[in-house]
Amino acid sequence: MDPINYSQFIKEQKCPNCGGTVRFVPEKGKLVCEFCDTEFEIKSEAVNNVQSGIGTAGNNAVGTNASTEMTISGFDFRQFYDAVPKDDTQNLPIYYCKSCGAEVIAAFEEASLTCPYCANKIVLSDKVAGNMRPNGIIPFKIAKADLKKHLDKFYEDKKLLPKNFFSESKMEQVTGVYVPFWLFSGTIDGKYNYTGKKVSSHVSGDLRITETETYDVFRSGGVAFKDIPLDASEKIDDALMDSILPYDFSEVKDFNYQYLAGFAADRFDVPGRSLQERAQQRMEQTAKNKVNARVSSQYTSYILNNYSLQATGIDVRYILLPVYIFSIKSGDTDYKFAVNGQTGKVVGELPIDGKVSRHYMLKKAAIPAAVVALYYILSYFLGWRV
């Protein structure tokens, strides 16, 4: 069998006027030539009726009195992973840049990158086609040049930072990357058993009487949820991606490879089974939170004894979400940051100055102490009884 010519899958963005490299500019929402500054609208992309990544589940029970594992029938994660080349670092595909002819080696999960030799913006269409084609994308809205503004806002209330962190820290290379996510929608029907208590008190003569009533509480009903996001990239920390939420999913656009120009992009690489477990936990928690809130409004306190859940009509979309990833170097330490490329929300690590922390805590403790001292001084001069 002849070896695969991976270069056939390279898609380039070239200016028709000067042949220069074209990239997507978030603040304009357009493609812009890096050489002659000509602007181009994003054109609709022919899809050839390819369907990807959507599945609808049947009825699946989960919970303490139900099956211990929820499977999503009708949506088998294996259909995607069977179509994806296995991660074999000994046989990484080689692409040839159409601008300079250089060999470009891409990891299996990389779908968009920059040629390290001529800086040509390359989209690897084989990574975003067929079963691996995303259902949608939220394009970058925040420009890289505006990141400093969002960082400053993130810093403004952080009182325990070292004094020289702003002046001496340095932002390392910023990478704008489209991170793969799965969006889950559907309905959870459940039955819940609680022990609820109502506590009331009243005064009778010199006594305050407290009465506690205990109830066996049963609740049932369905909770609909839409677009619960789970990141599908194994190399990006799940907690970091959860922290960067939310996104406005009403702004999801049909996938178009032109939005990738100038940015990195990954395709999903999280094992299907682990993703199903995370999806189950997120859907369970969403359902329980809704019902718990209703019970909490009716009883002084409650305990959830057991529950049984059934998932119906589970629908899944595979989309790409914009994230800036970078680090800030301060002294010998790199602090990792991420910025939501749609909203500008910043999450990351921050150093704490031990001296500032002690000073701040002493200052906070001194305020109530000063109030008490002032009270005693006034009591002394005004003749109040203490």
C-alpha positions in Angstrom: 0.0 0.0 0.0 1.3 3.4 -0.9 2.1 5.8 2.0 -0.5 8.5 2.6 0.3 11.9 1.2 -0.7 14.0 4.2 0.1 17.2 2.4 -3.1 16.9 0.5 -5.0 17.7 3.8 -3.2 21.1 4.3 -5.5 24.1 4.0 -3.9 27.5 3.7 -5.2 31.0 4.0 -3.7 33.2 1.3 -4.5 36.7 0.3 -5.7 36.7 -3.4 -4.3 40.2 -3.8 -0.7 39.8 -2.7 -0.3 36.1 -1.8 0.4 37.0 1.8 -0.6 35.0 4.9 -4.1 35.6 6.1 -5.2 35.2 9.7 -8.5 35.6 11.6 -8.6 38.8 13.6 -11.0 38.5 16.7 -11.7 42.3 17.1 -12.8 42.5 13.5 -14.4 39.1 13.1 -12.7 38.9 9.7 -9.7 37.5 7.9 -6.9 40.0 7.5 -3.8 39.8 5.3 -0.7 40.3 7.4 1.1 42.0 4.5 -1.4 44.3 2.7 -4.1 44.5 5.5 -6.9 43.6 3.1 -9.9 42.3 5.0 -12.1 39.4 4.0 -15.4 38.1 5.3 -15.7 34.5 6.5 -17.2 32.5 3.6 -19.5 29.6 4.1 -17.8 26.3 3.8 -19.1 23.4 1.8 -19.6 20.4 4.1 -20.7 17.7 1.7 -23.5 16.7 4.0 -21.1 15.3 6.5 -22.6 14.6 9.9 -20.5 14.5 13.0 -20.6 14.0 16.7 -24.3 14.1 17.4 -26.0 11.3 19.3 -29.3 10.8 21.0 -29.5 8.4 24.0 -32.2 6.1 25.1 -33.4 5.6 28.7 -30.5 5.1 31.1 -30.9 4.7 34.9 -28.3 6.1 37.3 -28.2 6.7 41.0 -27.8 5.0 44.4 -30.6 2.6 43.8 -30.0 2.2 40.0 -27.4 0.9 37.7 -23.9 1.8 38.9 -22.9 2.9 35.4 -24.7 5.1 32.9 -24.1 4.3 29.2 -25.4 6.6 26.5 -27.0 4.3 23.9 -27.2 5.7 20.4 -24.1 7.7 21.0 -21.0 5.5 21.1 -17.8 7.3 21.8 -16.0 4.5 20.1 -17.3 5.5 16.7 -15.0 8.5 16.9 -12.0 6.9 18.4 -12.1 4.0 15.9 -11.8 6.7 13.1 -8.9 8.5 14.8 -5.3 7.4 14.2 -3.8 6.0 17.4 -1.2 8.1 19.2 1.9 6.5 17.9 4.9 8.8 18.4 7.1 6.6 16.2 4.8 7.2 13.2 3.7 10.8 13.4 2.3 12.0 10.1 4.5 14.4 8.1 3.0 17.3 6.2 4.9 19.5 3.7 4.2 23.2 4.0 2.8 24.5 0.7 4.6 27.8 1.0 8.2 26.8 1.8 8.2 23.0 1.3 9.5 22.3 4.7 8.6 19.2 6.6 6.1 19.8 9.4 5.4 17.1 11.9 2.2 17.4 13.9 1.0 15.5 16.9 -2.2 13.4 16.3 -4.3 15.9 18.3 -3.1 19.0 16.5 -5.5 20.4 13.9 -4.1 23.9 13.3 -0.5 25.2 13.6 2.1 27.6 12.3 5.0 26.5 10.1 8.1 26.9 12.2 10.1 27.9 9.1 8.0 30.5 7.2 5.3 31.3 9.7 2.6 30.1 7.3 -0.8 29.4 9.0 -1.7 25.8 8.4 -5.0 23.9 9.0 -4.8 20.1 8.8 -8.2 19.3 7.4 -7.9 15.6 8.0 -8.1 16.3 11.8 -11.5 18.2 11.4 -13.3 16.1 8.8 -15.8 13.2 8.7 -16.5 11.9 12.2 -13.9 14.3 13.6 -15.5 17.4 12.2 -16.8 19.7 15.0 -20.4 20.6 15.0 -19.6 24.2 15.8 -17.1 26.8 17.0 -17.1 30.0 19.1 -14.5 32.2 17.4 -12.1 34.3 19.4 -13.6 37.7 20.4 -10.8 38.9 22.7 -7.7 40.2 20.9 -4.3 39.2 22.1 -3.4 42.9 22.5 -6.2 43.3 25.1 -5.0 40.5 27.4 -3.1 43.0 29.6 -6.3 44.9 30.2 -8.1 41.8 31.4 -5.1 40.8 33.6 -5.0 44.2 35.3 -8.7 43.8 36.2 -8.0 40.3 37.5 -5.1 41.7 39.7 -6.9 44.8 41.1 -8.4 43.2 44.2 -5.5 40.8 44.9 -4.0 42.5 48.0 -1.5 39.7 48.9 0.5 39.9 45.7 4.2 40.8 46.1 4.7 44.5 45.7 7.1 44.1 42.7 5.0 41.5 40.9 3.6 44.0 38.4 6.9 45.7 37.6 9.2 42.7 37.5 6.9 40.0 36.1 7.0 39.1 32.5 4.3 37.6 30.3 5.7 34.6 28.4 4.6 33.6 24.9 0.8 33.7 24.5 -0.9 30.8 22.7 -4.4 31.2 21.3 -5.9 27.7 21.0 -9.2 26.3 20.2 -9.9 23.7 22.8 -12.2 20.7 22.0 -15.4 20.4 24.2 -18.4 18.2 24.3 -21.8 19.8 25.0 -24.4 17.6 26.6 -28.1 18.3 26.6 -31.1 16.3 27.6 -33.4 15.4 30.5 -32.9 13.7 33.9 -36.0 12.2 35.5 -35.5 11.3 39.1 -37.0 10.1 42.3 -35.6 11.4 45.6 -36.1 10.5 49.3 -35.2 13.1 52.0 -35.6 13.5 55.7 -36.8 17.1 56.2 -37.1 19.1 59.4 -39.1 22.2 60.2 -38.0 24.1 63.2 -40.2 26.8 64.8 -40.1 28.6 68.1 -42.4 30.8 70.2 -42.3 32.5 73.6 -44.7 31.4 76.4 -44.3 33.4 79.5 -40.6 33.3 80.4 -39.9 30.4 78.2 -38.9 30.1 74.6 -40.3 26.9 73.2 -38.6 25.3 70.1 -40.5 22.7 68.2 -39.0 20.4 65.6 -41.1 18.4 63.1 -39.5 15.6 61.1 -40.9 14.5 57.7 -40.3 11.7 55.2 -40.0 13.7 52.0 -40.4 12.2 48.5 -39.9 14.2 45.3 -39.9 13.2 41.7 -39.7 15.1 38.4 -37.6 15.9 35.4 -34.8 18.4 35.1 -33.9 19.6 31.6 -30.4 20.7 30.9 -28.7 22.2 27.9 -25.1 22.5 26.8 -23.3 21.2 29.8 -19.6 21.5 28.7 -16.8 19.0 29.2 -13.4 19.6 27.8 -12.1 16.8 25.5 -8.4 17.5 25.6 -6.3 15.3 27.8 -3.3 17.6 27.8 -5.2 20.6 29.3 -6.1 20.5 33.0 -9.8 19.8 33.6 -10.0 22.0 36.6 -8.5 24.9 34.6 -11.0 24.5 31.8 -13.9 24.2 34.3 -12.8 27.5 36.0 -12.7 29.3 32.7 -16.4 28.7 32.1 -19.0 30.0 31.3 -19.2 30.6 27.5 -22.2 32.1 25.8 -23.3 29.1 23.6 -25.8 31.2 21.8 -22.8 32.5 19.8 -21.8 29.0 18.5 -21.3 29.2 14.8 -21.2 26.4 12.2 -17.6 25.1 12.1 -15.5 26.7 9.4 -11.7 26.1 9.2 -11.1 29.8 8.3 -11.7 30.7 12.0 -8.6 28.6 12.8 -6.2 30.8 10.8 -3.5 32.2 13.1 -4.5 30.0 16.1 -3.6 26.6 17.3 -6.4 24.0 17.5 -6.7 20.5 18.9 -9.1 17.7 18.3 -10.6 15.6 21.0 -8.3 13.0 22.6 -9.9 12.2 26.0 -10.8 8.4 26.3 -14.5 7.9 25.8 -15.1 6.0 29.1 -13.6 8.7 31.3 -15.6 11.3 29.5 -18.8 9.3 30.0 -18.1 9.1 33.8 -17.5 12.9 34.0 -20.7 13.5 32.0 -22.7 11.3 34.3 -21.4 13.1 37.4 -22.1 16.6 35.9 -25.7 15.6 34.9 -26.4 14.0 38.2 -25.1 17.0 40.1 -27.1 19.4 37.9 -30.3 17.4 38.6 -29.7 17.0 42.4 -28.9 20.7 42.8 -32.2 21.7 41.2 -34.3 19.4 43.4 -32.3 20.2 46.5 -33.0 23.9 46.0 -36.7 23.2 46.0 -36.6 21.1 49.1 -34.4 23.7 50.9 -37.0 26.3 50.4 -39.6 24.2 52.1 -37.7 22.8 55.1 -35.3 24.3 57.7 -32.9 21.4 57.1 -32.8 18.2 55.0 -30.8 15.1 54.4 -30.9 13.3 51.0 -31.2 9.6 51.8 -31.3 8.0 48.3 -32.3 8.8 44.8 -32.7 7.1 41.4 -32.1 8.9 38.1 -33.0 8.2 34.5 -31.4 10.0 31.6 -33.5 10.5 28.5 -32.9 12.2 25.1 -29.2 12.8 25.7 -27.8 14.9 22.8 -24.1 15.6 22.3 -22.3 18.3 20.3 -18.6 18.5 19.6 -17.4 22.1 19.4 -14.2 24.2 19.7 -13.9 27.0 22.3 -11.3 29.8 22.3 -8.7 30.0 25.1 -5.5 31.9 25.5 -2.9 30.1 27.5 0.3 31.6 28.8 2.5 31.9 31.9 3.9 34.9 33.8 7.4 34.6 35.0 8.2 36.2 38.3 11.7 35.5 39.7 12.4 31.8 39.1 8.7 30.8 39.1 6.3 30.5 36.1 2.6 31.1 37.0 0.2 29.5 34.6 -2.8 31.5 33.3 -5.7 31.0 30.9 -8.1 33.5 29.5 -11.6 32.8 28.1 -11.2 34.0 24.5 -14.9 35.0 24.3 -15.5 36.8 27.6 -12.0 37.7 28.8 -12.4 35.8 32.1 -9.0 35.2 33.7 -8.0 32.2 35.8 -4.6 31.3 37.1 -2.0 31.0 39.8 -0.9 33.9 41.9 2.0 34.3 44.3 1.5 35.4 47.9 4.0 37.7 49.7 4.4 36.3 53.2 5.2 39.7 54.7 2.3 41.4 53.0 0.0 38.5 54.1 1.0 38.9 57.8 0.7 42.6 57.6 -2.7 42.3 56.0 -4.0 39.9 58.6 -2.7 42.0 61.5 -4.3 45.0 60.0 -7.6 43.2 59.7 -7.4 42.0 63.3 -6.5 45.5 64.5 -9.8 47.0 63.3 -12.1 45.2 65.7 -9.5 45.6 68.5 -9.5 49.3 67.9 -13.3 49.4 68.0 -13.3 47.6 71.4 -10.7 50.0 72.8 -12.6 53.0 71.6 -15.7 51.7 73.3 -13.9 51.3 76.7 -12.4 54.8 76.4 -15.8 56.4 75.8 -17.3 54.3 78.6 -14.7 55.6 81.0 -15.2 59.3 80.1 -19.0 59.2 79.7 -19.6 57.1 82.8 -21.2 54.1 81.0 -21.3 50.9 82.8 -19.1 48.2 81.3 
